[in-house]
Structures are given as C-alpha cells and as structure tokens.
Amino acid sequence: MNLFCIGLSHHTADVATREQFTGSATTESIVRQTGCAEALLLTTCNRVEVYAVSDRRVSTDEIARCLIRKANSDPHQYAPPFYRYEANKCAHHLFRVASGLDSMVVGESEILGQAKKAYESARQSGAVGPYLHRLFQRAFRVAKQVRTHTEIARGAVSVGSVAVDLAQRIFGKLTDCKVLVLGAGETSELTARALVSRGVSDIRVSNRSADRANELAQAVGGCAVVPFDEWMVQCREIDILITSTASEMPLLTPDKLAPMLRERVDRPLFIIDIAVPRDVDPSANEMDGVYLYDIDSIRSVAEQSLALRRQHVVAAEAMIAEHVRDFVDSISRGINRASQISEHPSLGENPLHASEL
C-alpha cells in the first residue's frame, strides 16, 4: 500500500490559487473518484491537503481534479503548485503540520484542532482505515509533545491574533475602535479574544447561525450580537471589519460598499479578510477609503513573531525527526510480522489491525 500526501499551502500558492481548490471536495468524493483505500481531506485558510493510502500510484492530477471548485475546469490553468510527499516524508510533513511548524503563524494551535476534526470526519465516513488511523494518532501525540516540551506557542500564535496585531499597527491604540467580527468559528473566536486582550470594548459579532454567534459572545464576553441580515449596515459606523466565514462567494463587493462609503466621509474602513475563499472582493481595495488586507497580507506580521520562537523550532524539529524514525520502524515491524504470519498462520491472526500497526 502507498501512503502519500498531495496538497498546496501558503508556502507554494497565494490565496487566489488556494481558494480555487477549497470547499467543493469531500473525503468521500476523493475515495469514490480515485479508488483510494483510505483518504482524509484537511482544509484550512492556509492549506488544502489530501492524505491517502492506495494500492496503486494516484497521480497529483487526479487529486487536483477532485479538489478544483469549478466543474470541468483544467487545474493547470491556475498553475497549481501542488506538493507531494510519500511514505516517511508524508509522516514527517503531517507531524510538522499538526505541531504548527508548517503554519503561516508558526506554533499556532488551531491547526491541531482542525486536523482532529478532519480525522474524526473521515473516520465517521469510513474513509480512515488502519494506516491513516495510526498515522494521525501518532501525529496528535507528536503535536502534544512539541507543545509540552517547547515554547513554540509564545507570542502571536493564531491567524486571529496576528490580524489584531495588524489592526494595532494601523490604529495604534485599539481601545476606541469599533470592530465587527463576521463569522463565529474558531478563528473568529480567537480573533475576538485577541481584541478583548488589546482593550477593545466595542466588539460586534455576526454569523449566519444566530446560536453560534450567541455562543461566541457568551464565551468571550463583552461582544454584541448583530443579526446576519444586518451586518452590512454596521459597516457605516465601524472602524474595522474582520471577516472569516465559510461563504463560497464574496459577501462584500464594491457595489455593496459604495453607498456605505458615501456616509463615511474622512473615515476610512479597514478590512482584514482572513477567509478562504475570500469574503471580500479583492477589487474593493481599489476604492477610496477602503484598506483591505487578506490572509496573505498578514504574512510579514506572522514572520516577525517567529523570530521570538526560532530556537524552539529547532527543538521541535528534532522531536519530530525522532518520531518519524520510530513510526517507520514500527510500520516495518508490522509488515514483517504480517509476512511471518502469512507463512506460518499459527503465529497469529489479523496482523494489520489498527492497534497492531
């Protein structure tokens, strides 16, 4: 069986390319279209990756065609810079991803939760078998060890907190700013908490699910909930809009912004769009009075925070390398044991059960 990972991330593709391959595929559709024995789809604002096991070589083009959002489109027209890792290199990559070492904000904690959700979703659908089960369980152990034994999580360690750092650079003190957070997922919650820690007292939250918006407001404290069909009206009076929804289409376009801007004379609107696909049409940045930053725009802020944690990255990389060696050795022992049992059935049964791998 061939273990491999195919994907693209902020390292290899800009947000305009990444959003062309986000949102349309499911683990089930990948298994159905490629014939993989096992598969798992991991998507975040900075990456889309497929981890899979197959008895044949599945090409990168096959995976790209599963992921592309526009039906009947040629993935090559976007020049997608997909990467591919196989066998032990696949394990090494996943361990780095789960530990936050491959993230735009190195050390961020969101990716571990996202990986666990992706694993659980694929497991429930029946797409995860013994190989991916063991691989991901080891990845979660590695991530926990890295966080426990290094200080990789020092400083700004979430996309949300870096977005707030960017807002602080623009405005200086944020205490008098009115901020609308659009979306109520994990990233939005971390963003809202970062705003509160900077002294922002006027935080408004809006989400398609009113229940989820209320949960976020209660969890963070000090947030006002705005009905989703009224969030655009808020753009007439807020200073900063931070948006992170799961919308497939832009929620804010120049046509929708124009009438609001006429009421904001000498009051620029700063928008930080950390959604993928993007919530705000990028052409809005050409409008007078609008300053738009997307997920790629905050990279420099994230890179500066990394300098504080670079020595801990070295220690984390050493831990991961040791786990990769141990994981590969254990797989080899499992294969050898399976071979022995096939030749001498009396030695045991079901050698490739998940608990044995």
Secondary structure, 3 states (H helix, E strand, C coil): CEEEEEEEECCCCCHHHHHHHCCCCCHHHHHHHHCCCEEEEEECCCEEEEEEEECCCCCHHHHHHHHCCCCCCCHHHHCCCCEEEECHHHHHHHHHHHCCCCCCCCCCCHHHHHHHHHHHHHHHCCCCCHHHHHHHHHHHHHHHHHHHHCCCCCCCCCHHHHHHHHHHHHHCCCCCCEEEEECCCHHHHHHHHHHHHCCCCEEEEECCCHHHHHHHHHHHCCEEECCHHHHHHHCCCCCEEEECCCCCCCCECHHHHHHHHCCCCCCCEEEEECCCCCCECHHHHHCCCEEEEECCCCHHHHHHHHHHHHHHHHHHHHHHHHHHHHHHHHHHHHHHHHHHHHHCHHHCCCCCCCCCC
